């Protein structure tokens, strides 16, 4: 998980919210097979890293996991039209009229959930779908993807130029490149 910092990303930007979405979806997918309370703790740690001051409780976790599964589908697809359909479905279900807000001392930013006190799942679904949709409109392609490493498959945001990334991090790309080299080397022997 890449720590978001004020120096690297504007805290009110779609990029910031999309990176938060990718990191939260990764936790909610629980590929590490953590116990329920450990998932909750890691989720709250991730949200805190992105500046969220209140904590998710066990009462909110199952609904957040359901939203996480829907957003995972967005990261999973390579088809832009399918990503658009998935994002529009989430926005239709969870989104409200856009409004500017500056809650908890933050800078002005756009929300499409029903209020500053909306339930966690509504807030996460609406803010994540808005961010991903904004980036998709800017890039004209799905701004997210899943790590191609079979041992990872973590969601990530890809805003680079060209054909897109295959791995969530240089660490995963290097690990896979080394594994392919070793496999090729052992066949040649």
Secondary structure, DSSP 8 states (H G I E B T S, - for coil): -----TTTS-TTSHHHHHHHHHHHHHHHHTTT---HHHHHHHHHHHHHHTT--S---HHHHHHHHHHHHHHHHHHH---HHHHHHHHHHHHHHH--S-EEE-GGG---EEE-SS-TT--HHHHHHHHHHHHHHHHHHHHTS-SEEE---TTT--EEE---SSS--SSSSHHHHHHHHHHHHHHHHHHH-
